[in-house]
Amino acid sequence: MPLKLVVDAVEGKLAAEWSRCPVFGVNLQGETPEDASSFIQVSYPVANGEQLTIGAPGENIYRESGTFRLVIMAERGAGVAEGLDWADELAAMFRGKEFGGVQTFAPSSPSIDDRNDEGNYFVLSVAVEYQADILG
């Protein structure tokens, strides 16, 4: 489970900088759009914590390292160009950035194979490694 700081920072950055389609954060969308229009889903599949310093109760540094995933649900049958453009834009938005207490690293590129077709959508995803420090 990611730190709230991470969720707030990632979803805040997307809200401020992404306008090409709706973005659904954690537990914010129950159903896909009725018109099968494109959207992005954010998930946080990996989050690991470690204590970096000791000996200063309440002031020790704890680091969460993990990965968040941006899943592009592109319209099926519309080709792959727009989805790949969006994947490139999202990767650039998060590549080597610092924002809201989160530092990001090199995003992955989406895979394209026979698993991309999912119902009304052609699914592409970008995974972004991150780290965030908190005091405790």
C-alpha positions in Angstrom: 0.0 0.0 0.0 1.5 3.3 -1.0 2.0 6.3 1.3 -0.9 8.9 1.0 1.8 11.4 0.2 2.7 9.4 -3.0 -1.0 9.0 -4.1 -1.7 12.7 -3.5 1.5 13.8 -5.4 1.0 11.4 -8.4 -2.7 12.0 -8.8 -2.3 15.8 -8.2 0.3 16.0 -10.9 -1.9 14.2 -13.3 -4.9 16.4 -12.4 -2.8 19.5 -13.0 -0.9 18.4 -16.2 -3.0 15.8 -18.1 -6.1 16.8 -20.1 -6.3 14.4 -23.0 -8.8 12.1 -21.3 -10.2 11.3 -17.8 -7.8 9.9 -15.2 -9.2 7.6 -12.6 -7.3 7.3 -9.4 -7.5 4.6 -6.7 -11.1 3.6 -6.0 -12.6 6.6 -7.9 -14.3 4.9 -10.8 -16.6 1.9 -10.5 -17.5 1.3 -14.2 -15.9 2.1 -17.5 -17.4 4.9 -19.5 -20.6 3.9 -21.2 -19.4 5.2 -24.6 -16.2 3.2 -24.4 -14.1 6.4 -24.6 -10.5 6.4 -23.6 -9.3 6.9 -20.0 -6.3 6.3 -17.7 -6.3 4.2 -14.6 -3.7 4.7 -11.9 -2.6 1.9 -9.6 0.2 1.3 -7.1 1.2 -2.4 -7.3 4.6 -2.1 -5.5 5.4 -0.2 -2.3 8.2 -1.2 0.1 9.4 0.7 3.1 12.7 0.8 4.9 14.2 2.8 7.8 17.2 4.8 6.8 18.2 6.4 10.1 17.9 5.4 13.7 18.4 7.1 17.1 16.2 10.2 16.7 12.7 9.2 17.7 10.2 11.1 15.6 12.9 12.4 13.3 14.1 9.2 11.7 13.9 9.0 8.0 11.8 6.2 6.4 11.9 5.6 2.6 9.2 4.1 0.5 10.4 2.7 -2.8 7.9 1.4 -5.3 6.2 1.6 -8.6 3.0 3.2 -9.8 1.3 2.1 -13.0 -0.5 4.3 -15.5 -2.9 2.1 -17.6 -4.0 3.7 -20.8 -7.4 2.3 -21.8 -7.4 3.3 -25.5 -10.3 2.9 -27.9 -10.1 -0.6 -29.4 -9.9 -0.7 -33.2 -8.6 2.9 -33.5 -5.0 2.0 -34.1 -2.1 2.2 -31.7 -0.6 5.7 -32.6 -2.7 7.7 -30.1 -2.1 5.3 -27.2 1.7 5.2 -27.9 1.7 9.0 -28.1 0.0 9.2 -24.7 2.4 6.6 -23.2 5.3 8.8 -24.4 3.8 11.9 -22.9 3.0 10.3 -19.6 6.5 8.8 -19.4 8.0 12.3 -20.1 5.7 13.8 -17.4 7.2 11.5 -14.8 10.7 10.8 -16.1 13.3 11.9 -13.5 11.0 14.4 -11.7 10.7 15.6 -8.1 7.2 16.7 -7.0 5.2 16.7 -3.8 7.9 14.8 -1.8 8.2 12.1 -4.5 11.2 11.4 -6.7 10.6 9.4 -9.9 13.1 7.5 -12.1 13.0 5.9 -15.6 9.5 4.8 -16.7 9.0 1.6 -18.6 7.7 1.5 -22.2 4.4 -0.3 -22.9 4.4 -3.8 -24.2 2.4 -4.7 -27.3 1.3 -8.3 -27.8 -1.9 -10.4 -27.9 -2.8 -9.4 -24.3 -3.5 -5.7 -25.2 -7.0 -6.3 -26.4 -9.4 -6.1 -23.4 -13.1 -5.8 -24.1 -13.7 -2.3 -25.6 -10.1 -1.2 -25.0 -6.6 -1.6 -26.3 -4.6 -1.5 -23.1 -1.1 0.1 -22.8 0.7 0.7 -19.5 3.6 2.7 -18.3 5.3 1.8 -14.9 7.2 4.4 -13.0 9.6 3.7 -10.2 9.6 6.2 -7.3 10.8 6.9 -3.8 9.5 9.1 -1.1 10.9 9.9 2.4 8.9 10.6 5.5 9.9 11.3 9.1 8.8 9.1 12.0 
